[in-house]
């Protein structure tokens, strides 16, 4: 159970007869809790602000901001190690109520005295904000995730490169086989016919592979229809500037016509091919 220090702080900050005191010691991280009853001219006061934090300026000039919790007119804050990093009587200690990034209300100050400890791990005192620390932790996590994704991407790229090399070697072997088949065709008409059929099949496969490639166009005019394959990119220019970035999507209807219950083709009705550009403006 944390040790609770009960104090009462007024938002009008009129000078009290004696400043209230909270005494803690270095190394008591997470065990010291300040519970402040907030008043306004002596009456319980519940701030309408969305957030509250403890603001501390240590004796050595370093500072700490610690997020607190509020319930009605009571504010509770558990002191982390960073708030106890410097011993001595703090120059400032008060609670600040805020909405968004702007401080709206503050309480009167209180005396926060941090007693020295024999061992504080040799760490020097430094400014601390728990919200900033949480953001840094999130950024470190995202950086680690990005590095892992990059490693996976590099691994996949290496596998793709190996597959491409294998395909290139196979294509080279196919070319050699076609040359031998041509020579054999000169010797036997029947063998030549069989090799011609194989060459035609290889040509069809090459054409299909070429159509599956995703061309990349940087030009003013729209690419011709045969080059609009799934995933094709068209950077539309206008003079020396980029007007838009477009990606061909065969799933879009485009100019295609699809018969329905009330669709009747006429003498001048010519269905177009499906597909259209997905436009991304710059």
C-alpha positions as CSV (number, residue, x, y, z in Angstrom):
1,X,0.0,0.0,0.0
2,X,1.4,3.5,-0.9
3,X,2.0,6.0,1.8
4,X,-0.6,8.8,1.4
5,X,0.2,12.5,2.1
6,X,-3.0,14.4,2.6
7,X,-2.9,18.2,1.9
8,X,-5.4,20.9,1.0
9,X,-4.7,23.3,-1.8
10,X,-6.8,26.4,-2.9
11,X,-7.0,27.5,-6.6
12,X,-7.2,31.2,-5.5
13,X,-3.7,30.8,-4.1
14,X,-4.1,33.3,-1.3
15,X,-1.0,33.1,0.9
16,X,-1.8,30.7,3.8
17,X,-0.5,31.1,7.3
18,X,1.9,28.2,6.9
19,X,2.8,26.4,3.7
20,X,1.8,22.7,3.7
21,X,4.7,20.2,3.6
22,X,5.2,16.8,2.0
23,X,8.4,15.0,2.9
24,X,9.7,12.0,0.9
25,X,13.0,10.3,0.3
26,X,15.0,9.4,-2.8
27,X,14.4,5.8,-3.8
28,X,10.8,5.7,-2.6
29,X,9.5,5.5,-6.1
30,X,5.9,4.3,-6.5
31,X,5.3,4.2,-2.7
32,X,4.6,7.9,-2.0
33,X,1.1,9.2,-2.9
34,X,-0.1,12.8,-2.6
35,X,-3.8,13.2,-2.1
36,X,-4.9,16.9,-2.4
37,X,-8.3,18.2,-1.5
38,X,-8.9,21.1,-4.0
39,X,-10.8,24.1,-2.6
40,X,-11.9,27.5,-3.9
41,X,-12.0,30.1,-1.0
42,X,-12.1,27.1,1.4
43,X,-15.0,25.3,-0.3
44,X,-14.5,22.0,-2.2
45,X,-13.9,22.7,-5.9
46,X,-14.1,20.3,-8.8
47,X,-12.3,21.7,-11.9
48,X,-14.0,21.2,-15.3
49,X,-10.7,20.7,-17.0
50,X,-10.0,17.3,-18.6
51,X,-6.6,16.6,-17.1
52,X,-4.4,17.4,-14.1
53,X,-0.7,17.0,-13.4
54,X,1.9,17.7,-10.6
55,X,4.4,20.3,-11.6
56,X,7.7,20.2,-9.7
57,X,10.9,22.4,-10.0
58,X,13.7,20.7,-8.1
59,X,16.3,22.4,-5.9
60,X,18.9,21.8,-8.6
61,X,16.8,23.4,-11.4
62,X,15.6,20.2,-13.0
63,X,11.8,19.7,-13.4
64,X,9.3,16.9,-13.4
65,X,5.7,16.6,-14.7
66,X,3.7,13.8,-13.3
67,X,0.2,12.9,-14.5
68,X,-2.4,12.8,-11.7
69,X,-6.0,11.6,-11.4
70,X,-8.9,13.6,-10.3
71,X,-12.2,12.6,-8.8
72,X,-14.6,15.4,-7.9
73,X,-12.6,17.8,-5.8
74,X,-9.8,15.3,-5.0
75,X,-6.5,15.0,-6.9
76,X,-4.3,11.9,-6.4
77,X,-0.7,11.5,-7.7
78,X,1.9,8.7,-7.1
79,X,5.5,10.0,-7.3
80,X,7.8,8.1,-9.7
81,X,11.5,7.9,-9.3
82,X,12.1,10.8,-11.7
83,X,10.1,13.1,-9.4
84,X,12.5,12.1,-6.6
85,X,15.8,12.4,-8.6
86,X,17.1,15.5,-6.8
87,X,17.2,15.9,-3.1
88,X,16.5,19.2,-1.3
89,X,13.5,21.5,-0.9
90,X,11.8,21.9,-4.3
91,X,11.6,25.5,-5.6
92,X,8.1,24.9,-6.8
93,X,5.4,22.2,-6.4
94,X,1.7,22.6,-7.4
95,X,-1.0,21.0,-9.3
96,X,-2.0,22.3,-12.8
97,X,-5.4,21.6,-14.5
98,X,-5.4,21.6,-18.3
99,X,-7.5,20.9,-21.3
100,X,-5.7,19.9,-24.5
101,X,-2.2,21.5,-24.3
102,X,-3.1,24.7,-22.4
103,X,-3.0,25.1,-18.6
104,X,-6.3,26.6,-17.4
105,X,-6.0,26.6,-13.6
106,X,-3.3,26.0,-10.9
107,X,-3.4,25.5,-7.2
108,X,-1.4,27.2,-4.5
109,X,2.1,25.8,-4.0
110,X,3.2,23.4,-1.3
111,X,6.6,22.5,0.1
112,X,7.9,19.3,-1.4
113,X,11.1,18.2,0.5
114,X,13.1,15.3,-1.0
115,X,15.5,13.8,1.6
116,X,18.8,12.3,0.3
117,X,19.3,8.6,0.2
118,X,22.6,6.7,0.4
119,X,22.3,5.1,-3.0
120,X,20.4,6.5,-6.0
121,X,22.1,4.3,-8.6
122,X,24.5,7.0,-9.6
123,X,22.0,8.6,-12.0
124,X,22.1,12.3,-12.5
125,X,18.8,14.3,-12.1
126,X,17.2,15.4,-15.3
127,X,13.9,16.9,-16.5
128,X,11.0,14.4,-16.6
129,X,7.6,14.3,-18.2
130,X,5.7,11.0,-18.0
131,X,3.6,11.9,-21.1
132,X,6.8,12.5,-23.1
133,X,8.3,9.3,-21.7
134,X,5.2,7.3,-22.8
135,X,5.5,8.9,-26.3
136,X,9.2,8.0,-26.5
137,X,8.4,4.4,-25.5
138,X,5.8,4.2,-28.3
139,X,8.2,5.6,-30.8
140,X,10.9,3.1,-29.8
141,X,8.3,0.3,-30.2
142,X,7.3,1.6,-33.7
143,X,11.0,1.8,-34.7
144,X,11.6,-1.8,-33.7
145,X,8.5,-2.9,-35.6
146,X,9.7,-0.9,-38.7
147,X,13.1,-2.6,-38.5
148,X,11.5,-6.0,-38.3
149,X,9.3,-5.2,-41.3
150,X,12.3,-4.0,-43.3
151,X,14.1,-7.2,-42.5
152,X,11.2,-9.2,-43.8
153,X,11.0,-7.0,-46.9
154,X,14.7,-7.6,-47.5
155,X,14.3,-11.3,-47.1
156,X,11.4,-11.4,-49.5
157,X,13.4,-9.3,-52.0
158,X,16.3,-11.7,-51.8
159,X,14.0,-14.6,-52.5
160,X,12.5,-12.7,-55.5
161,X,15.9,-12.0,-56.9
162,X,16.9,-15.7,-56.6
163,X,13.7,-16.7,-58.4
164,X,14.3,-14.1,-61.1
165,X,17.8,-15.5,-61.6
166,X,16.4,-19.0,-61.9
167,X,13.8,-17.8,-64.4
168,X,16.5,-16.0,-66.5
169,X,18.6,-19.2,-66.6
170,X,15.6,-21.2,-67.6
171,X,14.8,-18.6,-70.4
172,X,18.4,-18.9,-71.6
173,X,18.0,-22.6,-71.8
174,X,14.8,-22.2,-73.7
175,X,16.5,-19.9,-76.2
176,X,19.2,-22.5,-76.7
177,X,16.6,-25.2,-77.1
178,X,14.8,-23.1,-79.7
179,X,18.0,-22.6,-81.7
180,X,18.7,-26.4,-81.7
181,X,15.1,-27.0,-82.7
182,X,15.5,-24.6,-85.7
183,X,18.6,-26.5,-86.8
184,X,16.8,-29.8,-86.4
185,X,13.9,-28.5,-88.5
186,X,16.2,-28.0,-91.5
187,X,17.0,-31.7,-91.3
188,X,13.5,-33.0,-90.9
189,X,10.2,-31.4,-91.9
190,X,8.2,-33.2,-89.2
191,X,10.7,-32.2,-86.5
192,X,10.6,-28.6,-87.7
193,X,6.8,-28.6,-87.4
194,X,7.0,-29.9,-83.8
195,X,9.6,-27.3,-82.9
196,X,7.6,-24.5,-84.5
197,X,4.6,-25.4,-82.4
198,X,6.8,-25.3,-79.3
199,X,8.2,-21.9,-80.3
200,X,4.7,-20.6,-80.8
201,X,3.7,-21.8,-77.3
202,X,6.8,-20.1,-75.8
203,X,6.0,-16.9,-77.6
204,X,2.4,-16.9,-76.2
205,X,3.8,-17.4,-72.7
206,X,6.2,-14.5,-73.2
207,X,3.4,-12.3,-74.4
208,X,1.2,-13.3,-71.4
209,X,4.2,-12.5,-69.1
210,X,4.7,-9.2,-70.7
211,X,1.0,-8.3,-70.3
212,X,1.2,-9.2,-66.6
213,X,4.1,-6.7,-66.2
214,X,3.0,-3.4,-64.6
215,X,4.2,-0.5,-66.8
216,X,5.0,2.8,-65.3
217,X,4.2,5.9,-67.4
218,X,5.2,9.5,-66.7
219,X,3.5,11.6,-69.3
220,X,0.7,14.1,-70.0
221,X,-1.5,11.9,-72.1
222,X,-3.3,8.8,-70.9
223,X,-1.5,5.5,-71.8
224,X,-3.0,3.4,-74.6
225,X,-5.6,0.8,-73.7
226,X,-3.4,-2.3,-74.3
227,X,-0.9,-1.0,-71.6
228,X,-3.6,-0.5,-69.0
229,X,-3.1,-3.7,-67.1
230,X,-3.9,-4.4,-63.4
231,X,-1.6,-2.3,-61.2
232,X,-0.2,-0.1,-64.0
233,X,0.9,3.3,-62.8
234,X,0.4,6.6,-64.7
235,X,2.0,9.8,-63.3
236,X,0.0,12.4,-65.1
237,X,2.1,15.5,-65.8
238,X,1.1,19.0,-66.8
239,X,4.1,20.8,-68.1
240,X,6.8,20.5,-65.5
241,X,4.5,19.6,-62.6
242,X,2.8,16.4,-61.5
243,X,-1.0,16.8,-61.9
244,X,-2.0,13.4,-60.4
245,X,-0.9,9.8,-59.7
246,X,-3.1,7.1,-61.1
247,X,-3.3,3.3,-60.7
248,X,-5.2,1.1,-63.1
249,X,-7.9,-1.0,-61.3
250,X,-9.6,-3.7,-63.4
251,X,-12.3,-4.1,-60.7
252,X,-13.7,-0.6,-61.5
253,X,-16.6,-0.6,-64.0
254,X,-15.1,2.1,-66.2
255,X,-16.9,2.3,-69.6
256,X,-18.0,-1.4,-69.3
257,X,-21.7,-2.1,-69.8
258,X,-23.4,-4.8,-67.7
259,X,-26.8,-6.1,-68.7
260,X,-29.6,-5.7,-66.1
261,X,-33.3,-6.0,-65.8
262,X,-33.8,-2.6,-67.5
263,X,-30.7,-2.6,-69.8
264,X,-31.4,-3.2,-73.5
265,X,-28.6,-2.9,-76.1
266,X,-29.4,-0.8,-79.2
267,X,-28.0,-0.5,-82.7
268,X,-25.5,2.2,-81.5
269,X,-24.6,0.6,-78.1
270,X,-21.0,-0.6,-78.0
271,X,-19.9,-2.1,-74.6
272,X,-16.5,-0.9,-73.4
273,X,-13.9,-2.8,-71.4
274,X,-14.1,-2.7,-67.6
275,X,-11.4,-1.0,-65.6
276,X,-10.6,2.6,-64.7
277,X,-7.9,4.8,-63.1
278,X,-7.8,5.3,-59.3
279,X,-6.6,8.8,-58.9
280,X,-4.4,10.1,-56.1
281,X,-3.9,13.9,-56.1
282,X,-0.6,15.4,-55.0
